[in-house]
Amino acid sequence: MPSNSQTSINRRVCIIGGGLAGIACATALAEHGFEVSLYEARKHLGGRAGSYQDQGSNEIIDNCQHVSMGCCTNLQKLCRQLGIADSFETQKQLHFISPDNQITSFGESWLPAPFHLSLAFWRLPYLSFQDKKLFASGVKALAKAPYSELRGEKFSDWLHERHQSPELINRIWEVVLVSSLSESLERIDAAYAKKVFFDGFLANRKGWRVEIPDVSLDDLYSQRTLSALQEMQVNVLPNRRLRRLEIAGNKVIQAADSNDNYVEADEYVLAVPHHQVTQMLPTERRDHPLFAAIDKIETAPISSVHLWLDRRITDLKHAVFVEKFSQWIFSRGSSKNKENKQTHRYQIVISASRNLSNMNHDEIVETVMNELKEVWASAREANVLHFRVITEKRAVFSVTPGIDELRASQATHIPNLHLAGDWTSTNWPATMEGAVRSGYLAAENILRKYDIKNPVLAPYLKQSVLSRLIFGKR
Ligand SMILES: Cc1cc2nc3c(=O)[nH]c(=O)nc-3n(C[C@H](O)[C@H](O)[C@H](O)COP(=O)(O)OP(=O)(O)OC[C@H]3O[C@@H](n4cnc5c(N)ncnc54)[C@H](O)[C@@H]3O)c2cc1C
């Protein structure tokens, strides 16, 4: 809600794109008294963190389960601002399904970071002692290496140079990084691999804690977010696609929709996915190096397999597969279907899912079901009552080696044009945290223009003393 101490600033901001980046930017500016209009092309807010109505089951299902971690301090801040922070459940343990289908629980001990997970790690049954030693030295070298040295290096090369064994690569490095960065190891910039391990597992004991919403993404980032934004006096305009920006000299003068309805504002924030940025600009502006670089950013797919089964197969809320086709499974609750039969819904997530493109949906479901049957006896008896396979081809931008040279800063050479979106320069991979950070950074730039120096960005989790002594300061 806008703080009463903030006086209204007679400045209009037009934000194009109602994903988490646009929402975060709108929230921060509305709190400082700006007149904010948020234009969203679709019916609902939330962008990629959204849900849709499944025709077969008539249920609202998330396009893909979204999880966050304790290190996502800006997402947490936004959720508090929007009044939705109570809808997440922090997982005290992760559950790993080993190549031989045993389930191992993995959680923190009383030891301070960076050792809080070490007891659980040394107990993992599917890694040899030799591999565990190799991993410990590998992760230490990664955490100690300066980002500037890692940037631009292929992470698979980095691993080979450190003699990490194939088992170790498949069973630890790949499991953690493919699901958090949605890319294969040979397409990951080593600096982003460090980011995941350092912020997630080594800096602070809370960093790794996985948070899973207990309601749909639609409930969180569309319905309740819409009410919160309206309370903050943000003018939210869903179903309103703005098609182009008109720029005269060094200034955006208006934005237009396809019916040539014009929107005028003092500041414009383009918070759309990276592959939609340049098409909104006048043709003669597109070859500016900033925009030309954006067009070179690549994307990675994520697939989710939604299964409605006739019985419960596990009580676990989630589990992580090691060296399997499936990567994560989430239990999504029970409900009655149209025939009044009890159904139990599970969602299996497969990141960087390029290998699925030559399989049809029946084959994908069969492969997944076969894996579930190997782990849970009840899955062997289960019937698939309904399924849905969704592959988002451009789910996230790829953190390919050298990506930082392509990511644009939120401020542009056109003083009243700002950029936001997970793909802009935040140092974070394509995540909700990255999107929120980008929105806050764009808002900070605008605030500074009007001499408001309040920081918007939430600080990182504090690095523990031991972590600082061993790896150096963040
Ligand atoms: C399948 C999948 C799984 C994921 N899993 C996770 C996860 O577990 N954890 C995590 O942290 N992140 C996850 N992500 C990534 C996360 O969803 C994104 O990083 C984040 O939501 C991006 O937010 P954004 O605001 O930058 O972009 P978007 O969400 O893409 O928002 C952009 C918005 O702009 C709108 N728009 C586009 N053009 C126009 C226009 N011309 N006029 C008006 N509006 C327009 C779009 O409709 C959209 O709503 C996942 C993404 C996908 C696709």
The ligand as an ORCA input file, in Angstrom:
! r2SCAN-3c Opt
* xyz 0 1
  C       7.892    -23.443    -17.714
  C       8.592    -22.438    -16.829
  C       9.033    -22.819    -15.558
  C       9.693    -21.898    -14.756
  N      10.067    -22.253    -13.493
  C      10.587    -21.322    -12.670
  C      10.853    -21.629    -11.309
  O      10.596    -22.739    -10.831
  N      11.404    -20.656    -10.525
  C      11.685    -19.409    -11.007
  O      12.164    -18.564    -10.242
  N      11.430    -19.087    -12.294
  C      10.887    -20.007    -13.131
  N      10.606    -19.679    -14.425
  C      11.030    -18.358    -14.928
  C      10.059    -17.250    -14.517
  O       8.739    -17.609    -14.855
  C      10.439    -15.989    -15.283
  O      11.803    -15.711    -15.083
  C       9.650    -14.758    -14.825
  O       8.300    -15.056    -14.621
  C       9.815    -13.687    -15.906
  O       9.065    -12.543    -15.580
  P       9.118    -11.278    -16.544
  O       8.207    -10.274    -15.973
  O      10.529    -10.906    -16.778
  O       8.578    -11.793    -17.970
  P       7.159    -12.413    -18.350
  O       6.645    -13.253    -17.264
  O       7.353    -13.049    -19.681
  O       6.204    -11.146    -18.488
  C       6.137    -10.354    -19.633
  C       4.693     -9.918    -19.805
  O       4.623     -8.984    -20.874
  C       3.392     -9.185    -21.553
  N       3.531     -8.565    -22.859
  C       4.326     -8.960    -23.880
  N       4.208     -8.096    -24.919
  C       3.324     -7.133    -24.524
  C       2.813     -5.972    -25.146
  N       3.194     -5.642    -26.382
  N       1.906     -5.212    -24.478
  C       1.523     -5.563    -23.211
  N       1.992     -6.662    -22.576
  C       2.890     -7.433    -23.220
  C       3.282    -10.708    -21.580
  O       1.957    -11.117    -21.849
  C       3.760    -11.068    -20.187
  O       2.699    -11.112    -19.259
  C       9.942    -20.584    -15.244
  C       9.487    -20.207    -16.507
  C       8.805    -21.113    -17.287
  C       8.290    -20.666    -18.630
*
